[in-house]
Amino acid sequence: MQALPIAASGLLDAASRFDASARRTAAAPLDNLEKETVARIQAQQDFKANAAVIRTADKMTGTLLDMLA
């Protein structure tokens, strides 16, 4: 399984969802404010989780390369 491409795709998806929610809020600030706030928090947490996967995969690759050197 390829962790980096999956996590990178997750980063893009989370950023896109955050942006879409922010645009909806800017267009109609009082419509579904709670729903949009929750959507942005979820997108933020998804972004952080995918970034952690990338950091972990990078560390694992570095460890493997150190072992093989």
N, C-alpha and C positions, 0 to 999 in steps of 0.2 A: 504494500500500500504506500502510496506517495503522499506523505504528510504535508510537504511544502505546497504543492499545487492546490490541495484541498483547503488548506488554511488560507492561502492567498485569495482563493475564490471566496471564502467566508469573510475575509476582510473587505473585499469589494462589495459583497452583498450587504454587510452590516453598514458600511459607509453610505451605500445607496439608499437603504431603508431610513437611516438617520436623516439624510438630506431630503428625502421625500416627505418625511414627517415635518421637518422644519419648514419646508415650503408650504405644506398644507396649513400649518399654524400661522405663517406669515400672511397667507391669503385670507384666512378667516380666523382671527385670533381667539374668538370666544366659542367657536364650534368644536366640540369634543376636545377641549383642552386637556382633560385628564387622560383620555385615550392616547392622545399624541405624546403626552409626557411619558406615559408608560412605554409607548413604542420607541421613543428615543432612548430611554434607560435600557430597554432590552437590546437595542442595537448597539449601545455603548458596551454593555456586558459581553455581547457576542464578539465585538471587535477585540476586547481585552482577552477573551478566551482564545481566539484565533491567533493573536499576537503571542500569547504564551506557548501555543503549539509550535509556532515558528521558532521561538527562542529555544525551546526544548529540543526540537529537531536539529537546530544548529549546534547546540552543545553536544548532542549525541554523535553527530557527524564528526565534530572536532575530536571527541574522545576516541572514536573509531580510527580516525586518521593518526592520532597520537599512538594508538596501540599498534598500528601497522607500520609505523615509521621505525 
